[in-house]
Amino acid sequence: MRFSTVALLLFSCLQSSAPLDITEDVFGGNRYFVPAAFGDFNSDKLTDLIVIQEDGVSVEVLLASSGKPFLRSRGVICRFNHISVESIVPGDFDGDGHMDLLVVGRQAKDKKHRKRLYIQWGDGKSLKCQNDDKDTILILEGQPLVLDYEGDMIHDIFGVDYNGNDPSGRKFWIFDTDRKIHDSIVMDNNATLSIPHSHSYIDLNQDFTADLLLTADDGYEYWIRTYSGFELNKTIPKPNVRRGGAIGQSFFMDFDLDGRIDHLIPICDDVDCFNSSVFVYPGDKWINLDLDLKDIEGNKWSFVHPSSTEYKYLETLTLRVGDYNLDGYPDIIATLTFNGMYKVFLLENLECKTCPLKRKLSLGWSYFYELNSTIMGTFYDINENGVLDAILVKQGPDRLEAAAIRNVIEYDAYFLKVLVTTSRCHSNCSTPKGLAYGTNLPGPMLCYKTYANEGKFRESCVPQLPQSSHFALQLPYALFGLGRMPNFVETLQVGVSEGKYHEWTQIIPNSQVVIVPPVNGDKRWKAKLFVTPSRGIMMTAVALGGLIVFLSLLIFLLHKKERKEDRIEKQQEAHKFHFDAM
């Protein structure tokens, strides 16, 4: 056992891609909080972090910076005296182009699933706090899903009305520019929705228009978007689990890089989660991916059963998706447990020729191994350079604290980063940092098509912000790993609500693309492209610069040598004895 531990530590030190703990560089001394959501609050093109402070009643926006510390407290904060904050959803609920915060909380006297909703109105610089009882905009049964029902780039809410007269209570609440709910639309269906849930606003039928997936007690309802609203297409049953087991939160990714989004769920097949697995639904049936969660010492880790912990993050069985190694296949970050210990691991998406989908999830035990007692992990691009780093939450001696891990990729991997904004503020307002593009937009589907180095056709899709409940902690952009493929991306396809679709061709790799869709009758799409030089380009530039310096030095030396020889030749000519002169 001692040998294997030493071997583990040695291997971790020798790995070329060992992550680096940069907690101090990212947070400084301000690290005692609960990360809740991401978004660009002040429109400076940097992704900020929205957190719940350790008192459980304060909401704060940590503004991103290009210098250390990379996330800073600037007094953008609201405090509640009568509720404990359980969730935060960034969005634009009044159409002014600035980020607002939807705060979900519960009073001590409330039943467990009774949730009170408040909106903190933002202006790009500060928050107008709405934290009194009279400021409650809705009371729901369970947490809300934020979406854009009307396609007007103003965020709306779906949920179950706590005080409603409708049997199911399902409703959409539609917001307008006056900061009020101007309409509510009842969904006609009596099936009971699950609490907690993993409702999702995502394209389910490859038409580049966001549909609706609802988690009901009897299965997953697929509601397809039509011109008249959402229509129920089908209900797929949940996988069977043993008594006492648990079905986790749905998540979505292009698991096998076939250009289609797959529906996946984590499963605990028993009360202890000893049999943990991930199921994928490629379109006709559930397939068990048969996880192997053993570390190098032979310890078998497992998912954390929601009933076995009191941590907020672990009240639902949640996995988070991101392409950590930029090979094109999305990976997963998960919290696992063994003998009462909690630890965050990376589940790598690797090739498996004998597996049903030719891919498998493998325990990347060495990525975050140096940090112990970590209870939550999520992806975050700290330096906005197209490489996903990680933010972890760990249990300190007496309180939770955040940690940051930098992802070090030694080989030259390429990426394409795409952000689709609300576009409400693109042409008629600005911020101290320049022109504002808008804010977080749920529901867009983004796909690319290109050719790999070996000439093989390659395509993949990523949904943007399909979920907003139970600490989904999804980034407000899509990041595609392109592997070691410096080729141009042949086609980038983007679709948003109400059937708005556009595509661009010949996109430079290592680009960050900001897309501004049309709104208010405008039919023009706008795109801003920012190129991040890759390591290969920089090394080529250094090599070229070195070659130029070398050649310049060589020419200088040869020129100096030639001038010296000319001078000697002239001196010899001057000292010659001219016989003709005699």
ChimeraX attribute file (.defattr): number of C-alpha atoms within 10 A of each C-alpha:
attribute: neighborCount
match mode: 1-to-1
recipient: residues
	/A:1	8
	/A:2	8
	/A:3	9
	/A:4	12
	/A:5	12
	/A:6	11
	/A:7	14
	/A:8	18
	/A:9	14
	/A:10	11
	/A:11	13
	/A:12	19
	/A:13	13
	/A:14	10
	/A:15	12
	/A:16	12
	/A:17	16
	/A:18	20
	/A:19	22
	/A:20	15
	/A:21	17
	/A:22	15
	/A:23	20
	/A:24	15
	/A:25	14
	/A:26	26
	/A:27	20
	/A:28	14
	/A:29	11
	/A:30	16
	/A:31	20
	/A:32	20
	/A:33	21
	/A:34	23
	/A:35	28
	/A:36	25
	/A:37	24
	/A:38	23
	/A:39	26
	/A:40	24
	/A:41	31
	/A:42	26
	/A:43	24
	/A:44	19
	/A:45	17
	/A:46	19
	/A:47	25
	/A:48	24
	/A:49	21
	/A:50	27
	/A:51	22
	/A:52	25
	/A:53	19
	/A:54	15
	/A:55	13
	/A:56	17
	/A:57	17
	/A:58	18
	/A:59	27
	/A:60	22
	/A:61	29
	/A:62	24
	/A:63	22
	/A:64	25
	/A:65	17
	/A:66	11
	/A:67	11
	/A:68	13
	/A:69	18
	/A:70	20
	/A:71	23
	/A:72	20
	/A:73	14
	/A:74	12
	/A:75	13
	/A:76	18
	/A:77	20
	/A:78	18
	/A:79	20
	/A:80	17
	/A:81	11
	/A:82	14
	/A:83	22
	/A:84	18
	/A:85	23
	/A:86	21
	/A:87	25
	/A:88	28
	/A:89	25
	/A:90	27
	/A:91	30
	/A:92	28
	/A:93	31
	/A:94	23
	/A:95	24
	/A:96	21
	/A:97	29
	/A:98	28
	/A:99	28
	/A:100	27
	/A:101	25
	/A:102	22
	/A:103	21
	/A:104	26
	/A:105	24
	/A:106	19
	/A:107	15
	/A:108	10
	/A:109	8
	/A:110	12
	/A:111	10
	/A:112	11
	/A:113	14
	/A:114	18
	/A:115	25
	/A:116	25
	/A:117	21
	/A:118	22
	/A:119	26
	/A:120	21
	/A:121	21
	/A:122	24
	/A:123	15
	/A:124	19
	/A:125	15
	/A:126	19
	/A:127	20
	/A:128	15
	/A:129	19
	/A:130	18
	/A:131	19
	/A:132	13
	/A:133	13
	/A:134	8
	/A:135	14
	/A:136	15
	/A:137	15
	/A:138	19
	/A:139	22
	/A:140	22
	/A:141	21
	/A:142	23
	/A:143	27
	/A:144	28
	/A:145	24
	/A:146	29
	/A:147	30
	/A:148	26
	/A:149	24
	/A:150	14
	/A:151	17
	/A:152	20
	/A:153	30
	/A:154	24
	/A:155	26
	/A:156	25
	/A:157	20
	/A:158	23
	/A:159	22
	/A:160	23
	/A:161	23
	/A:162	17
	/A:163	11
	/A:164	14
	/A:165	8
	/A:166	15
	/A:167	11
	/A:168	17
	/A:169	22
	/A:170	23
	/A:171	18
	/A:172	22
	/A:173	21
	/A:174	21
	/A:175	24
	/A:176	16
	/A:177	13
	/A:178	11
	/A:179	13
	/A:180	13
	/A:181	17
	/A:182	11
	/A:183	10
	/A:184	14
	/A:185	12
	/A:186	16
	/A:187	18
	/A:188	14
	/A:189	12
	/A:190	11
	/A:191	15
	/A:192	15
	/A:193	23
	/A:194	16
	/A:195	14
	/A:196	17
	/A:197	21
	/A:198	27
	/A:199	28
	/A:200	27
	/A:201	27
	/A:202	30
	/A:203	25
	/A:204	22
	/A:205	15
	/A:206	14
	/A:207	14
	/A:208	25
	/A:209	24
	/A:210	30
	/A:211	25
	/A:212	22
	/A:213	22
	/A:214	20
	/A:215	23
	/A:216	19
	/A:217	15
	/A:218	14
	/A:219	17
	/A:220	20
	/A:221	21
	/A:222	21
	/A:223	23
	/A:224	20
	/A:225	23
	/A:226	12
	/A:227	8
	/A:228	6
	/A:229	14
	/A:230	15
	/A:231	16
	/A:232	14
	/A:233	10
	/A:234	12
	/A:235	16
	/A:236	15
	/A:237	14
	/A:238	16
	/A:239	17
	/A:240	12
	/A:241	13
	/A:242	10
	/A:243	9
	/A:244	13
	/A:245	21
	/A:246	24
	/A:247	21
	/A:248	23
	/A:249	21
	/A:250	23
	/A:251	22
	/A:252	19
	/A:253	23
	/A:254	20
	/A:255	26
	/A:256	21
	/A:257	17
	/A:258	13
	/A:259	18
	/A:260	20
	/A:261	27
	/A:262	19
	/A:263	18
	/A:264	23
	/A:265	23
	/A:266	23
	/A:267	24
	/A:268	25
	/A:269	21
	/A:270	16
	/A:271	17
	/A:272	17
	/A:273	22
	/A:274	18
	/A:275	18
	/A:276	23
	/A:277	20
	/A:278	19
	/A:279	21
	/A:280	22
	/A:281	16
	/A:282	17
	/A:283	11
	/A:284	7
	/A:285	12
	/A:286	19
	/A:287	15
	/A:288	18
	/A:289	18
	/A:290	15
	/A:291	17
	/A:292	16
	/A:293	23
	/A:294	15
	/A:295	14
	/A:296	15
	/A:297	13
	/A:298	10
	/A:299	11
	/A:300	16
	/A:301	24
	/A:302	24
	/A:303	26
	/A:304	28
	/A:305	27
	/A:306	22
	/A:307	15
	/A:308	12
	/A:309	12
	/A:310	9
	/A:311	12
	/A:312	15
	/A:313	22
	/A:314	20
	/A:315	18
	/A:316	23
	/A:317	23
	/A:318	25
	/A:319	24
	/A:320	21
	/A:321	20
	/A:322	25
	/A:323	21
	/A:324	27
	/A:325	23
	/A:326	24
	/A:327	19
	/A:328	26
	/A:329	24
	/A:330	25
	/A:331	23
	/A:332	23
	/A:333	23
	/A:334	23
	/A:335	23
	/A:336	24
	/A:337	20
	/A:338	14
	/A:339	9
	/A:340	8
	/A:341	12
	/A:342	21
	/A:343	23
	/A:344	25
	/A:345	23
	/A:346	24
	/A:347	24
	/A:348	21
	/A:349	23
	/A:350	16
	/A:351	15
	/A:352	12
	/A:353	10
	/A:354	9
	/A:355	12
	/A:356	11
	/A:357	15
	/A:358	12
	/A:359	19
	/A:360	22
	/A:361	22
	/A:362	19
	/A:363	22
	/A:364	19
	/A:365	19
	/A:366	20
	/A:367	20
	/A:368	22
	/A:369	18
	/A:370	11
	/A:371	15
	/A:372	14
	/A:373	16
	/A:374	25
	/A:375	23
	/A:376	28
	/A:377	28
	/A:378	24
	/A:379	23
	/A:380	26
	/A:381	18
	/A:382	25
	/A:383	18
	/A:384	16
	/A:385	16
	/A:386	23
	/A:387	25
	/A:388	24
	/A:389	22
	/A:390	21
	/A:391	22
	/A:392	22
	/A:393	25
	/A:394	22
	/A:395	15
	/A:396	13
	/A:397	7
	/A:398	6
	/A:399	10
	/A:400	19
	/A:401	19
	/A:402	22
	/A:403	21
	/A:404	25
	/A:405	23
	/A:406	21
	/A:407	21
	/A:408	16
	/A:409	15
	/A:410	11
	/A:411	13
	/A:412	14
	/A:413	23
	/A:414	26
	/A:415	28
	/A:416	23
	/A:417	21
	/A:418	25
	/A:419	22
	/A:420	28
	/A:421	24
	/A:422	29
	/A:423	27
	/A:424	26
	/A:425	19
	/A:426	18
	/A:427	11
	/A:428	10
	/A:429	15
	/A:430	15
	/A:431	14
	/A:432	11
	/A:433	10
	/A:434	12
	/A:435	16
	/A:436	25
	/A:437	24
	/A:438	28
	/A:439	29
	/A:440	29
	/A:441	27
	/A:442	30
	/A:443	27
	/A:444	27
	/A:445	28
	/A:446	24
	/A:447	22
	/A:448	22
	/A:449	18
	/A:450	22
	/A:451	15
	/A:452	18
	/A:453	12
	/A:454	7
	/A:455	8
	/A:456	8
	/A:457	11
	/A:458	17
	/A:459	20
	/A:460	24
	/A:461	25
	/A:462	25
	/A:463	25
	/A:464	25
	/A:465	24
	/A:466	30
	/A:467	26
	/A:468	24
	/A:469	24
	/A:470	25
	/A:471	21
	/A:472	23
	/A:473	24
	/A:474	22
	/A:475	21
	/A:476	23
	/A:477	26
	/A:478	24
	/A:479	27
	/A:480	26
	/A:481	27
	/A:482	25
	/A:483	18
	/A:484	16
	/A:485	19
	/A:486	19
	/A:487	16
	/A:488	16
	/A:489	23
	/A:490	16
	/A:491	16
	/A:492	21
	/A:493	16
	/A:494	23
	/A:495	24
	/A:496	28
	/A:497	24
	/A:498	18
	/A:499	15
	/A:500	17
	/A:501	18
	/A:502	14
	/A:503	13
	/A:504	13
	/A:505	14
	/A:506	12
	/A:507	19
	/A:508	19
	/A:509	22
	/A:510	23
	/A:511	21
	/A:512	24
	/A:513	20
	/A:514	19
	/A:515	19
	/A:516	21
	/A:517	24
	/A:518	20
	/A:519	16
	/A:520	10
	/A:521	7
	/A:522	8
	/A:523	10
	/A:524	10
	/A:525	15
	/A:526	12
	/A:527	13
	/A:528	13
	/A:529	14
	/A:530	12
	/A:531	13
	/A:532	18
	/A:533	13
	/A:534	19
	/A:535	14
	/A:536	14
	/A:537	13
	/A:538	11
	/A:539	11
	/A:540	12
	/A:541	12
	/A:542	12
	/A:543	12
	/A:544	12
	/A:545	12
	/A:546	12
	/A:547	12
	/A:548	12
	/A:549	12
	/A:550	12
	/A:551	12
	/A:552	12
	/A:553	12
	/A:554	12
	/A:555	12
	/A:556	12
	/A:557	12
	/A:558	12
	/A:559	12
	/A:560	12
	/A:561	12
	/A:562	12
	/A:563	12
	/A:564	12
	/A:565	12
	/A:566	12
	/A:567	12
	/A:568	12
	/A:569	11
	/A:570	11
	/A:571	11
	/A:572	10
	/A:573	10
	/A:574	10
	/A:575	8
	/A:576	8
	/A:577	9
	/A:578	8
	/A:579	6
	/A:580	5
	/A:581	5
	/A:582	5
